[in-house]
Amino acid sequence: MTSFSAKPAHSVVFIVFPQVKLLDLSGALQVFEDANSVCAASYETAILALEAGSVKTDTTVSISANTIAQWPNTAIDTLIVAGGPGTRAASADEALITEVRRLAATSTRVASICTGAYVLAAAGLLDHRRCVTHWESCSHLQDKFPQVNVDPDPIYVRDGNVWTSAGVTAGIDMALAMVADDHGRTAALALARSLVAYMMRPGGQSQFSPVLDQQASDAGGRFEALHTWIIDNLDRDLKVEKLAEEANMSARNFARVYASETGSSPARAVERFRVEAARRLLEDTGLPVTAIADRCGFNDDERLRRAMTRAVGLSPNDYRKHFGAGSQAAG
């Protein structure tokens, strides 16, 4: 088994258990490991379980873990509890909860990925704190732990020194945000590029992607190519006639079939795609709102403002204040 140094430069300790979700662990773990080479960081990672040896994940892959008792009596910089199908059982394991509570007491930063929030909640670490977990488990987590303030929307939440994240890939976003917190946003963006991440999402961004929702509603994939074309041509005049032409259908038939297949009118779908693109630009760039409106096909600030207000309840300027780079929610 791995031996630990007396005091790691920045220790990142992952807590696992049987039926842990492999990607919950491996995604965030890879972020910290790659940060050492890409950002010249000094993270030293460890994987701990109640018992040393092989831990079965939710896949055919098992992982090797050291026993929690082997961790030296030193403070931990970042303690992360992974999630997965095994979290409900893990949250009822008094031995594990006692160890998590003990390690958290000397940890600078405590976090959970996905349903790992159940373990933190069982340890009392989320009491009266705002937190998040996978959207499918938010209601259950709130019912089981009424003293916890579950926010079902964000991809990750930071409440003091306690961080929680939504499902699976959101753990990568949270880990990137931690690297940004430790080494600056420029370093984290370089790391995200190295990992070929589509974008570095701020914590305030919703778990629910309008683009993914539209794809999911088109279960048969009939309009998949059209949706890709729309996203690549948001600055064009996307009237029904043009969309029908791209779909090789008559305008009347296209509007009828599209609504039947996706549950949304073509105009509503285009607006959702445009709002999503505008949100990304408001979060990640300093472009003027007018330029963003033009780039996303709204053509003027007022149309963008109305669409943003309908979609997220905030004007473009207010959205940027809340979720733009450097804002509290983004940080």
N, C-alpha and C positions, 0 to 999 in steps of 0.2 A: 504493500500500500504506500501511497505518497506520504512523505514526511513533510511537515510544515515548518517554515522558518519562524523564528521567534516573533517577529513583527513584520508582516508583509508591507510593502510600500503602500498599497491600497488593497486590502483584502475584500474579495467578493465571494461570499459563501452562499451556495445554493443548497436548500433543504429539499430532499426528495423522499419518496416512499413508493411502495408497490403501486403499479398502475398510474405512475406519473406520466403526463403527456410529454412525449419526446421533444416535440418542437417547442413547447413552453420552456424547457431547459436549454436545448441546443441553440435556439435562436438568440436568446439574451447572452448565453455563454459565449457564442461566437463574436458578438459585438465587443465584449470586453477583451477577449483574446486578440482580436484584430486591432483593437485600439492601441495595443502595445507596439505594433509595427507601423500602423498608419499614422498614429497621433503621438508617437513616442511617449505613450502613457506607461504607467507602471502598475497595472492591475495583476494581482495574483489570485487566481480562482481556486475554489475547492468545492467538491460535491460531498455532502454529508447526509447520512441516514442513521436511523436508530441502530442498525446493525451493519457492520462492515461487510463488503462483498458485492455480489451482483444484485442489482435491483431491476426487476421486470418493469418495463415501460408499457404504454398502451399499444406498442407495436411489437414486432418480432425481435427488436433490438433491446438488449439489456445494457445497463450502464454500471460502471464500477464506482462504488462510493466508500468513503471512509466513515467510521462511526463518529457520531457527534461527540461522544466522550473523548475522542482522540484530539479534538481541537484544543490547542493550548489555552491557558487561562489568560488570553489577551483580548483586547477590544476588537470588534469587527467593524470595518468601515461600511460595508453594504451587505445586508442579510436579505436574501431573496427566497421566498417559498414558491416553488413551481406549482402548477395546477394539474388537472387531469381527472380521469374517472375515479382515481383513488382518493381524492381530497375529502369526500364525505366521510369515509372510514378514517382517514388520517385526522380529521378534525375531532373525532371521537376517541382518539388514542391518547389517553392521559399522559403516558410517558413521553410521547412526541410533543404534545402541547407544553408540558413542563420544560422540556429542553428548548423549544422555540422561545418560550417566555424568558428563559434564563439567558439565551444568546442575545435576544433583542434588547435586554436591559443594558448591555454594554455595546450596542451597535449604534453607529452614528446615523445610519440610514437603514430603514426597514421597508421591505417591499413584498408584493405578491404578484404573480402572473396568473391571469385568468382566475380559475376557481381556487387558486391558492389563498384567495381572500378568506375562504372558510376557515383555514388554519389560523390565520391572523385574528379573525373574529373570535374563534374559540379560545384563543390565548388572551383575549381582552385587549388586544392591541389596536382594534378599530373602534373601540367604544367612543361614541359621540364624535366620531370623525367622518368626514365625507369620503366615500370610497366607490369603487366600481369593480365589477367582475364581468364575465361573459354575459351578454344580454339574455341568454336563455336561463341563466341562474339568478338574475338580479332579484326577482320577486321572491324566490325561495330564500335567498340569503337575507333579505330584509325581514321576512317572516320568522326565520329561525333566530336571527339576532336583532331584535327590535331596537336595541341601543345603538345600532350602527346606522349611519345615514347613507343609504345606497343611492347613488346617482346612476341611472341606467344608460345614460347617453354617451359620456366621453370615452375616448380610447384609453386614457389613463388619467389618474387624479393624484395630485400631490397635496397632502394636508400635513403641514409641518414637516417632520422628518419621515413620515410614512407615505409611501407611494403604493398605489394599486393600479392594475391595468386590466383591460378587457381581454377578450379571447385571443389566444395563440399569438398571431403576428403582432398584436399590440404590445406584447412583451419586448419585441425588438424596438418598437418606437419608444417605449419607456427607457430601455437601456441606452438608446441613443441620446435621449434627453438627459440621462444621468451623466453621460460622457460630456455633453454640452455644459452641464452644471459644473463638472470637474475641470474641464479643459477649454471651454469656450465653444460657441456655436460654429465657428469656422472649422475647428478640428472635427466636430461631430458631423458637419456636412461633408468633409473630406472622407470620413469614415463611411457615411451613408453611400457616397458615390462608389467607394471601393467595394461595398457590399452589393452594389447594383440595386439599391433600394429605389423604388419609384419616386418617393419623396420622403422628406423627414416631417412626419405629421406632428403637429402640436397636440398637447393633451386635450385641449378643448374641442378638437374635432370629433364629430359624432362617430359611433360605432357603425352607423347605418349609412352606407354609401348609396346615393341616388343612382349612380351608374350601375352598381351591383344589383340594386333593387330592380332596375329596369331590365337588366339581363336576366334576373331570376324570374321576372314576370313573363318573359319571352321563353318559356320552358322548352319549346321546340327548337329554339335558335333560328327561327325563320328570319328575324330582322337583325341578327348579330352583325352581319357585314354592314348593314345600314347604320347601326349604332356606332360602329367604328368610324364610318365615314362622317357621321354627324360630329363626333368628337374632334375629328381632324379638320372640320370646316365650320366651326362655330361662328366665325366672322362673316359668313356668307348669308344671303337671304334664304332662309330655310323654310319657305312656305310649303304647304302640303303638296303643291304641284311639283316642286323640285324634289321633295322626298319621294314622291310616287315615281318620278322619273328614275331616280337612283334605284328604287326597288323593282323597276320594270313592271309597274302596275298603273292602271288608270287612277286618277286622283280620287274619284268617288270610291272605288273598290279598295284602294289603299287605306283611306281613312277608316272605312268600316272594318276591314280585316285587322288593321293595326290595333284599333281599340278593342276588338274582340280577343286578340291574341295576348295583348299586354295589359289590358285594363286601364289604359291611359290614352288620351288623345295625342296625336303627333305633336301638336303645339305644346302641350303640357310636358311631354318628354323632352323636347328641345329646351324648354325653359329650365328643367331640372339639370340637364347637362351643362347649360350655360352658367347656372348658379354654382354648380360644383367647380367649374373651371375658375370662376371669379373668386370663390372662396380660397382656392389654392394660391392665386396671385395675391390676394389680400394678405394671406398668411406669410408667404415666402418672399415677396418682392416689395419694393418701395414705389412701384408704379403709381402714378396718379389715378384716382378713381375713374376719371374720364377716359384715360388710356385703357384701363381694364374693361370698361363698358364697351369700348370699340373692339377690343381684341376678342371679347366673348360674344359679340354680336348683338349687344343691347342697344348700341348706337348712341345712347345718351344716358346721363347720370340718373335721370328720374326713372327710366324704365328699369335700370339695374337696382335702384333703391326699392322700388315696389316689389320686384321679384325677390330680392334678398329678404325683405320684411315678411313676405308671404312664406318663404322657405324656412328662415331661421329666427325670425322675430327681431332682427337687428338691421340697421342701415349699414351700408358698406363701411363708413367711417367708424361706426361703433363696433362692427365686427373686427375690424383691424385693430382697434384699441384693445379688444378682449383677447384676440387670438393671433395677432401679427407677431412677427419675430421680435423678441424682447419683451413681449407682454407677460404678465404674471401667469396667464393660462398657458402660453406657449412655453414658458420657462419652467 
